[in-house]
Amino acid sequence: MLACVGWFVAEFVHLPHPRLSNPVALDAAREIPRGLWATIIIGVSLVEILTFNKMLESDRRAGDLDFDPLKLDSPAMRLREVKHGRLAMLSILALVIQQSNNHKPTIGALLGF
């Protein structure tokens, strides 16, 4: 769900290097240096490796990693999370399709500039 928020934030917030300041997310991903991609992949892999044992527990629910600092877990909240997650996946797909078709920032394409 945060991917949609991040998609819009990336149009306005950039790293100081000019090579990393492209507001079009799909084009910006192609400009990331290979060394930075390696760092990203290693970081994600470490998270996956560290949580792998929790994935094999037979008594846990899917997606439950015992992280609920606000104590919001309930059947109703789980259903809302699934529904909002599905809507967010469709939304990010629409954003990707829009940018792959016209190679303009999303806000600029929506506002016509």
DSSP file (Angstrom, degrees, kcal/mol; ACC not computed):
  #  RESIDUE AA STRUCTURE BP1 BP2  ACC     N-H-->O    O-->H-N    N-H-->O    O-->H-N    TCO  KAPPA ALPHA  PHI   PSI    X-CA   Y-CA   Z-CA
    1    1 A M    >>        0   0    0      0, 0.0     4,-0.8     0, 0.0     3,-0.6   0.000 360.0 360.0 360.0 -29.6    0.0    0.0    0.0
    2    2 A L  H 3>  +     0   0    0      1,-0.2     4,-3.0     2,-0.2     5,-0.2   0.671 360.0  76.6 -73.8 -15.2    2.9    2.3    0.6
    3    3 A A  H 3> S+     0   0    0      1,-0.2     4,-2.1     2,-0.2    -1,-0.2   0.893  93.4  50.8 -62.1 -38.9    4.1    1.8   -3.0
    4    4 A C  H <> S+     0   0    0     -3,-0.6     4,-1.4     2,-0.2    -1,-0.2   0.913 112.5  45.6 -65.4 -42.1    1.3    4.1   -4.2
    5    5 A V  H  X S+     0   0    0     -4,-0.8     4,-2.4     1,-0.2     3,-0.3   0.936 113.4  50.0 -64.7 -45.9    2.4    6.8   -1.7
    6    6 A G  H  X S+     0   0    0     -4,-3.0     4,-2.3     1,-0.2    -2,-0.2   0.832 103.3  60.9 -62.5 -32.9    6.0    6.3   -2.6
    7    7 A W  H  < S+     0   0    0     -4,-2.1     4,-0.4    -5,-0.2    -1,-0.2   0.915 111.1  38.7 -60.5 -43.9    5.3    6.6   -6.3
    8    8 A F  H >< S+     0   0    0     -4,-1.4     3,-1.0    -3,-0.3     4,-0.5   0.875 113.8  54.2 -76.3 -37.7    3.9   10.1   -5.9
    9    9 A V  H >X S+     0   0    0     -4,-2.4     4,-2.5     1,-0.2     3,-1.6   0.879 100.2  62.5 -62.7 -37.1    6.6   11.2   -3.3
   10   10 A A  T 3< S+     0   0    0     -4,-2.3    -1,-0.2     1,-0.3    -2,-0.2   0.701  93.7  63.3 -64.7 -18.6    9.3   10.1   -5.7
   11   11 A E  T <4 S+     0   0    0     -3,-1.0    -1,-0.3    -4,-0.4    -2,-0.2   0.732 117.9  25.1 -75.1 -20.7    8.1   12.8   -8.2
   12   12 A F  T <4 S+     0   0    0     -3,-1.6     2,-0.5    -4,-0.5    -2,-0.2   0.670 114.1  63.3-116.3 -24.5    9.0   15.6   -5.8
   13   13 A V     <  +     0   0    0     -4,-2.5     2,-0.3    10,-0.1    -1,-0.2  -0.921  64.0 169.2-110.7 123.9   11.7   14.2   -3.5
   14   14 A H        -     0   0    0     -2,-0.5     7,-0.2    -3,-0.1    -3,-0.0  -0.909  38.0-105.4-132.4 157.3   15.0   13.3   -5.1
   15   15 A L        -     0   0    0      5,-0.9     5,-0.1    -2,-0.3     0, 0.0  -0.467  42.5-109.8 -72.5 156.0   18.5   12.4   -4.1
   16   16 A P  S    S+     0   0    0      0, 0.0    -1,-0.1     0, 0.0     5,-0.1   0.704  91.5  96.8 -67.1 -19.1   21.0   15.2   -4.6
   17   17 A H  S >  S-     0   0    0      1,-0.1     3,-1.5     3,-0.1    -2,-0.1  -0.538  74.5-137.6 -72.5 131.7   22.8   13.5   -7.5
   18   18 A P  G >  S+     0   0    0      0, 0.0     3,-1.2     0, 0.0    -1,-0.1   0.794 102.4  61.0 -61.9 -27.1   21.5   14.7  -10.9
   19   19 A R  G 3  S+     0   0    0      1,-0.3     3,-0.3     2,-0.1    12,-0.1   0.763 106.2  47.7 -68.7 -23.1   21.5   11.2  -12.3
   20   20 A L  G <  S+     0   0    0     -3,-1.5    -5,-0.9     1,-0.2    -1,-0.3   0.002  89.3  86.2-106.5  27.5   19.0   10.2   -9.6
   21   21 A S    <   +     0   0    0     -3,-1.2    -1,-0.2    -7,-0.2    -2,-0.1   0.097  48.6 132.0-116.6  23.6   16.6   13.1  -10.0
   22   22 A N        -     0   0    0     -3,-0.3     6,-0.1     1,-0.1     9,-0.0  -0.646  44.6-155.6 -76.8 123.6   14.3   11.8  -12.7
   23   23 A P  S    S+     0   0    0      0, 0.0     2,-0.8     0, 0.0    83,-0.3   0.631  74.1  88.4 -76.6 -11.8   10.6   12.3  -11.7
   24   24 A V  S  > S-     0   0    0      1,-0.2     4,-2.6    81,-0.1     5,-0.2  -0.790  70.7-154.3 -88.3 112.0    9.4    9.4  -14.0
   25   25 A A  H  > S+     0   0    0     -2,-0.8     4,-1.9     1,-0.2    -1,-0.2   0.860  88.5  48.9 -59.8 -42.6    9.7    6.3  -11.8
   26   26 A L  H  > S+     0   0    0      1,-0.2     4,-0.9     2,-0.2    -1,-0.2   0.893 115.3  44.2 -68.0 -38.3   10.1    3.8  -14.5
   27   27 A D  H  > S+     0   0    0      1,-0.2     4,-0.7    -3,-0.2     3,-0.3   0.870 111.1  54.9 -71.4 -36.1   12.9    5.8  -16.3
   28   28 A A  H >< S+     0   0    0     -4,-2.6     3,-0.7     1,-0.2     4,-0.5   0.856 101.4  58.3 -65.3 -34.9   14.5    6.5  -12.9
   29   29 A A  H >< S+     0   0    0     -4,-1.9     3,-0.7     1,-0.3    -1,-0.2   0.842 103.3  53.2 -64.3 -32.4   14.7    2.8  -12.1
   30   30 A R  H 3< S+     0   0    0     -4,-0.9    -1,-0.3    -3,-0.3    -2,-0.2   0.712 105.0  56.0 -74.1 -19.4   16.7    2.2  -15.3
   31   31 A E  T << S+     0   0    0     -4,-0.7    -1,-0.2    -3,-0.7    -2,-0.2   0.497  77.8 112.6 -91.2  -4.7   19.2    4.9  -14.2
   32   32 A I  S <  S-     0   0    0     -3,-0.7     5,-0.1    -4,-0.5   -12,-0.0  -0.523  75.1-113.5 -70.4 130.2   20.1    3.4  -10.9
   33   33 A P    >>  -     0   0    0      0, 0.0     4,-1.8     0, 0.0     3,-0.5  -0.259  20.0-117.2 -63.6 152.3   23.7    2.2  -10.9
   34   34 A R  H 3> S+     0   0    0      1,-0.2     4,-2.3     2,-0.2     5,-0.1   0.853 113.4  58.4 -59.6 -36.7   24.4   -1.6  -10.7
   35   35 A G  H 3> S+     0   0    0      1,-0.2     4,-1.8     2,-0.2    -1,-0.2   0.875 105.9  48.7 -62.2 -37.0   26.2   -1.2   -7.4
   36   36 A L  H <> S+     0   0    0     -3,-0.5     4,-2.3     2,-0.2    -1,-0.2   0.882 109.0  52.7 -70.5 -38.0   23.1    0.3   -5.8
   37   37 A W  H  X S+     0   0    0     -4,-1.8     4,-2.7     1,-0.2     5,-0.2   0.905 107.5  53.1 -61.4 -40.0   20.9   -2.4   -7.2
   38   38 A A  H  X S+     0   0    0     -4,-2.3     4,-2.5     1,-0.2    -2,-0.2   0.913 108.5  49.5 -61.4 -42.1   23.2   -5.0   -5.6
   39   39 A T  H  X S+     0   0    0     -4,-1.8     4,-2.4     2,-0.2    -1,-0.2   0.907 111.6  48.7 -62.6 -42.6   22.9   -3.2   -2.2
   40   40 A I  H  X S+     0   0    0     -4,-2.3     4,-2.4     2,-0.2     5,-0.2   0.931 112.8  47.1 -62.9 -46.4   19.1   -3.2   -2.5
   41   41 A I  H  X S+     0   0    0     -4,-2.7     4,-2.2     1,-0.2    -2,-0.2   0.889 112.4  49.7 -65.3 -39.5   19.0   -6.9   -3.4
   42   42 A I  H  X S+     0   0    0     -4,-2.5     4,-2.2    -5,-0.2    -1,-0.2   0.916 111.0  50.1 -65.0 -42.6   21.4   -7.8   -0.6
   43   43 A G  H  X S+     0   0    0     -4,-2.4     4,-1.8     2,-0.2    -2,-0.2   0.923 113.0  45.0 -62.0 -45.4   19.3   -5.8    1.9
   44   44 A V  H  X S+     0   0    0     -4,-2.4     4,-2.2     1,-0.2    -1,-0.2   0.890 111.8  53.5 -65.7 -39.0   16.0   -7.5    0.8
   45   45 A S  H  X S+     0   0    0     -4,-2.2     4,-2.7    -5,-0.2    -2,-0.2   0.886 105.8  53.4 -63.5 -39.1   17.7  -10.9    0.9
   46   46 A L  H  X S+     0   0    0     -4,-2.2     4,-2.6     2,-0.2    -1,-0.2   0.916 108.4  49.3 -62.4 -42.9   18.9  -10.4    4.4
   47   47 A V  H  X S+     0   0    0     -4,-1.8     4,-1.5     1,-0.2    -2,-0.2   0.928 112.7  48.1 -61.6 -44.0   15.4   -9.6    5.6
   48   48 A E  H  < S+     0   0    0     -4,-2.2     4,-0.5     1,-0.2    -2,-0.2   0.909 112.8  47.8 -63.0 -42.4   14.1  -12.7    3.8
   49   49 A I  H >< S+     0   0    0     -4,-2.7     3,-0.8     1,-0.2     4,-0.4   0.904 111.0  50.7 -65.7 -41.6   16.8  -14.9    5.3
   50   50 A L  H 3< S+     0   0    0     -4,-2.6    -1,-0.2     1,-0.2    -2,-0.2   0.770 117.2  39.4 -70.1 -25.0   16.3  -13.5    8.9
   51   51 A T  T 3X S+     0   0    0     -4,-1.5     4,-1.1    -5,-0.2     3,-0.3   0.349  87.1  99.2-103.5   5.6   12.5  -14.2    8.7
   52   52 A F  H <> S+     0   0    0     -3,-0.8     4,-0.8    -4,-0.5     3,-0.5   0.888  78.3  55.2 -62.5 -41.2   12.7  -17.5    6.9
   53   53 A N  H >4 S+     0   0    0     -4,-0.4     3,-0.6     1,-0.2     4,-0.4   0.857 104.0  55.1 -62.6 -34.8   12.2  -19.6   10.0
   54   54 A K  H >4 S+     0   0    0     -3,-0.3     3,-0.9     1,-0.2    -1,-0.2   0.832 101.1  60.1 -65.9 -30.8    9.0  -17.8   10.9
   55   55 A M  H 3< S+     0   0    0     -4,-1.1    -1,-0.2    -3,-0.5    -2,-0.2   0.777 101.1  54.3 -67.4 -25.3    7.6  -18.7    7.5
   56   56 A L  T << S+     0   0    0     -4,-0.8    -1,-0.2    -3,-0.6     2,-0.2   0.550  77.8 112.8 -88.4  -7.5    8.0  -22.4    8.2
   57   57 A E    X   -     0   0    0     -3,-0.9     3,-0.7    -4,-0.4    -3,-0.0  -0.486  57.0-153.2 -67.1 130.3    6.0  -22.4   11.5
   58   58 A S  T 3  S+     0   0    0     -2,-0.2    -1,-0.1     1,-0.2    -3,-0.0   0.699  86.2  57.7 -81.1 -18.9    2.8  -24.3   10.9
   59   59 A D  T 3  S+     0   0    0      2,-0.1     2,-0.2     0, 0.0    -1,-0.2   0.379  86.7  95.1 -95.4   6.2    0.6  -22.5   13.5
   60   60 A R  S <  S-     0   0    0     -3,-0.7     2,-0.2    -6,-0.1     3,-0.1  -0.657  73.6-117.9 -98.0 154.0    1.0  -19.0   12.2
   61   61 A R    >   -     0   0    0     -2,-0.2     3,-2.0     1,-0.1     2,-0.1  -0.536  45.6 -85.1 -82.1 154.1   -1.4  -17.1    9.8
   62   62 A A  T 3  S+     0   0    0      1,-0.3    -1,-0.1    -2,-0.2     3,-0.1  -0.375 115.2  10.6 -60.0 131.3   -0.1  -16.0    6.4
   63   63 A G  T 3  S+     0   0    0      1,-0.2     2,-0.8    -2,-0.1    -1,-0.3   0.396  92.7 130.2  81.4  -3.2    1.6  -12.6    6.7
   64   64 A D    <   +     0   0    0     -3,-2.0    -1,-0.2     1,-0.1    -3,-0.0  -0.758  18.6 160.6 -90.1 108.4    1.7  -12.7   10.5
   65   65 A L        -     0   0    0     -2,-0.8    -1,-0.1     2,-0.2     3,-0.1   0.056  63.0-104.7-111.8  22.7    5.2  -11.9   11.7
   66   66 A D  S    S+     0   0    0      1,-0.2     2,-0.6     2,-0.0    -2,-0.1   0.840  79.2 133.8  58.4  36.8    4.2  -10.9   15.3
   67   67 A F        +     0   0    0      1,-0.1    -1,-0.2     2,-0.0    -2,-0.2  -0.880  10.9 129.7-118.6  98.3    4.7   -7.2   14.5
   68   68 A D    >   +     0   0    0     -2,-0.6     3,-1.5    -3,-0.1     5,-0.1  -0.533  17.6 166.3-144.9  71.2    1.7   -5.3   15.8
   69   69 A P  T 3  S+     0   0    0      0, 0.0    -1,-0.1     0, 0.0    -2,-0.0   0.767  81.3  47.2 -64.7 -24.8    3.0   -2.4   18.0
   70   70 A L  T 3  S-     0   0    0      0, 0.0    -2,-0.0     0, 0.0     0, 0.0   0.438 105.2-127.6 -95.4   0.4   -0.4   -0.6   18.0
   71   71 A K    <   +     0   0    0     -3,-1.5    -3,-0.0     1,-0.1    -4,-0.0   0.923  61.1 141.1  54.5  51.4   -2.3   -3.8   18.9
   72   72 A L        +     0   0    0      2,-0.0     2,-0.3     5,-0.0     5,-0.2   0.357  21.7 129.9-100.8   3.5   -4.8   -3.4   16.0
   73   73 A D        +     0   0    0     -5,-0.1     3,-0.1     4,-0.1    -5,-0.0  -0.435  24.3 129.7 -69.1 123.5   -5.0   -7.1   15.1
   74   74 A S     >  -     0   0    0     -2,-0.3     4,-2.4     1,-0.1     5,-0.2  -0.954  69.2-101.7-159.9 161.7   -8.6   -8.3   14.7
   75   75 A P  H  > S+     0   0    0      0, 0.0     4,-2.0     0, 0.0     5,-0.2   0.890 122.6  51.0 -58.3 -38.1  -10.5  -10.3   12.1
   76   76 A A  H  > S+     0   0    0      1,-0.2     4,-2.1     2,-0.2     5,-0.1   0.906 110.7  48.0 -66.3 -40.7  -12.2   -7.1   10.9
   77   77 A M  H  > S+     0   0    0      2,-0.2     4,-2.3     1,-0.2    -1,-0.2   0.870 109.6  53.2 -68.5 -36.2   -8.8   -5.3   10.5
   78   78 A R  H  X S+     0   0    0     -4,-2.4     4,-2.0     2,-0.2    -1,-0.2   0.906 109.4  49.0 -64.3 -40.7   -7.3   -8.3    8.7
   79   79 A L  H  X S+     0   0    0     -4,-2.0     4,-2.4     2,-0.2    -2,-0.2   0.910 111.1  49.9 -64.9 -41.8  -10.2   -8.2    6.2
   80   80 A R  H  X S+     0   0    0     -4,-2.1     4,-3.0     1,-0.2     5,-0.3   0.899 108.7  53.0 -61.9 -40.3   -9.7   -4.5    5.7
   81   81 A E  H  X S+     0   0    0     -4,-2.3     4,-2.3     1,-0.2    -1,-0.2   0.903 109.6  47.9 -63.5 -40.7   -6.0   -5.0    5.1
   82   82 A V  H  X S+     0   0    0     -4,-2.0     4,-2.2     2,-0.2    -2,-0.2   0.934 114.4  46.1 -64.6 -45.9   -6.7   -7.6    2.4
   83   83 A K  H  X S+     0   0    0     -4,-2.4     4,-2.0     1,-0.2    -2,-0.2   0.933 115.9  44.4 -63.8 -46.6   -9.3   -5.4    0.7
   84   84 A H  H  X S+     0   0    0     -4,-3.0     4,-2.4     1,-0.2    -1,-0.2   0.861 111.5  54.8 -67.6 -34.5   -7.1   -2.3    0.8
   85   85 A G  H  X S+     0   0    0     -4,-2.3     4,-2.1    -5,-0.3    -1,-0.2   0.902 108.0  48.8 -64.1 -41.2   -4.0   -4.3   -0.3
   86   86 A R  H  X S+     0   0    0     -4,-2.2     4,-1.9     2,-0.2    -2,-0.2   0.911 112.0  48.5 -65.0 -41.9   -5.9   -5.6   -3.4
   87   87 A L  H  X S+     0   0    0     -4,-2.0     4,-2.2     1,-0.2    -2,-0.2   0.893 110.5  51.8 -64.4 -39.4   -7.0   -2.0   -4.3
   88   88 A A  H  X S+     0   0    0     -4,-2.4     4,-2.6     2,-0.2     5,-0.2   0.871 106.9  53.3 -65.7 -36.7   -3.4   -0.8   -3.8
   89   89 A M  H  X S+     0   0    0     -4,-2.1     4,-1.7     1,-0.2    -1,-0.2   0.905 110.9  46.1 -65.1 -40.3   -2.1   -3.5   -6.1
   90   90 A L  H  X S+     0   0    0     -4,-1.9     4,-2.1     2,-0.2    -2,-0.2   0.882 112.5  52.1 -67.0 -36.9   -4.6   -2.4   -8.8
   91   91 A S  H  X S+     0   0    0     -4,-2.2     4,-2.1     2,-0.2    -2,-0.2   0.926 109.6  46.7 -65.8 -45.5   -3.6    1.2   -8.2
   92   92 A I  H  X S+     0   0    0     -4,-2.6     4,-2.3     1,-0.2    -1,-0.2   0.861 110.3  54.6 -67.6 -32.9    0.1    0.7   -8.6
   93   93 A L  H  X S+     0   0    0     -4,-1.7     4,-2.4    -5,-0.2    -1,-0.2   0.916 107.9  49.5 -62.9 -42.5   -0.6   -1.4  -11.7
   94   94 A A  H  X S+     0   0    0     -4,-2.1     4,-2.4     1,-0.2    -2,-0.2   0.889 110.4  50.6 -63.3 -39.4   -2.5    1.6  -13.2
   95   95 A L  H  X S+     0   0    0     -4,-2.1     4,-2.2     2,-0.2    -1,-0.2   0.903 110.8  48.6 -65.7 -40.6    0.4    3.9  -12.3
   96   96 A V  H  X S+     0   0    0     -4,-2.3     4,-2.3     2,-0.2    -2,-0.2   0.924 112.4  48.2 -64.4 -44.4    2.9    1.7  -14.0
   97   97 A I  H  X S+     0   0    0     -4,-2.4     4,-1.4     1,-0.2    -2,-0.2   0.912 110.9  51.7 -62.9 -42.5    0.8    1.3  -17.2
   98   98 A Q  H  X S+     0   0    0     -4,-2.4     4,-1.8     1,-0.2     5,-0.3   0.929 114.1  42.2 -61.1 -46.0    0.3    5.1  -17.3
   99   99 A Q  H  X S+     0   0    0     -4,-2.2     4,-2.0     1,-0.2    -1,-0.2   0.832 111.1  55.1 -74.2 -30.3    4.0    5.9  -17.1
  100  100 A S  H  < S+     0   0    0     -4,-2.3    -1,-0.2    -5,-0.2    -2,-0.2   0.783 110.7  47.6 -71.9 -23.8    5.0    3.1  -19.5
  101  101 A N  H  < S+     0   0    0     -4,-1.4    -2,-0.2    -3,-0.2    -1,-0.2   0.885 130.4  13.5 -82.4 -40.6    2.7    4.5  -22.1
  102  102 A N  H  < S-     0   0    0     -4,-1.8    -3,-0.2     2,-0.2    -2,-0.2   0.522  82.6-136.7-120.2  -4.8    3.6    8.3  -22.0
  103  103 A H     <  +     0   0    0     -4,-2.0    -4,-0.1    -5,-0.3    -3,-0.1   0.843  62.2 124.5  52.2  39.7    6.9    8.5  -20.0
  104  104 A K  S    S-     0   0    0     -6,-0.2    -1,-0.2   -81,-0.1    -2,-0.2  -0.901  72.8 -90.5-120.6 154.4    5.6   11.6  -18.0
  105  105 A P     >  -     0   0    0      0, 0.0     4,-2.4     0, 0.0     5,-0.2  -0.356  39.3-121.0 -59.4 146.9    5.4   12.0  -14.3
  106  106 A T  H  > S+     0   0    0    -83,-0.3     4,-2.4     1,-0.2     5,-0.2   0.916 110.2  47.5 -61.2 -47.5    2.0   10.9  -13.0
  107  107 A I  H  > S+     0   0    0      1,-0.2     4,-2.3     2,-0.2    -1,-0.2   0.920 113.0  49.9 -61.9 -42.8    0.9   14.2  -11.5
  108  108 A G  H  >>S+     0   0    0      1,-0.2     5,-2.4     2,-0.2     4,-1.0   0.889 111.1  48.8 -62.8 -39.6    2.0   16.1  -14.6
  109  109 A A  H  <5S+     0   0    0     -4,-2.4    -1,-0.2     4,-0.2    -2,-0.2   0.886 112.2  48.6 -67.6 -38.2    0.0   13.7  -16.8
  110  110 A L  H  <5S+     0   0    0     -4,-2.4    -2,-0.2     1,-0.2    -1,-0.2   0.878 116.1  42.5 -68.5 -36.7   -3.1   14.0  -14.6
  111  111 A L  H  <5S-     0   0    0     -4,-2.3    -1,-0.2    -5,-0.2    -2,-0.2   0.538 114.4-115.4 -88.9  -7.0   -2.9   17.8  -14.6
  112  112 A G  T  <5       0   0    0     -4,-1.0    -3,-0.2    -5,-0.2    -4,-0.1   0.741 360.0 360.0  84.7  23.9   -2.1   18.1  -18.3
  113  113 A F      <       0   0    0     -5,-2.4    -4,-0.2    -6,-0.2    -5,-0.1   0.391 360.0 360.0-127.3 360.0    1.4   19.5  -18.2
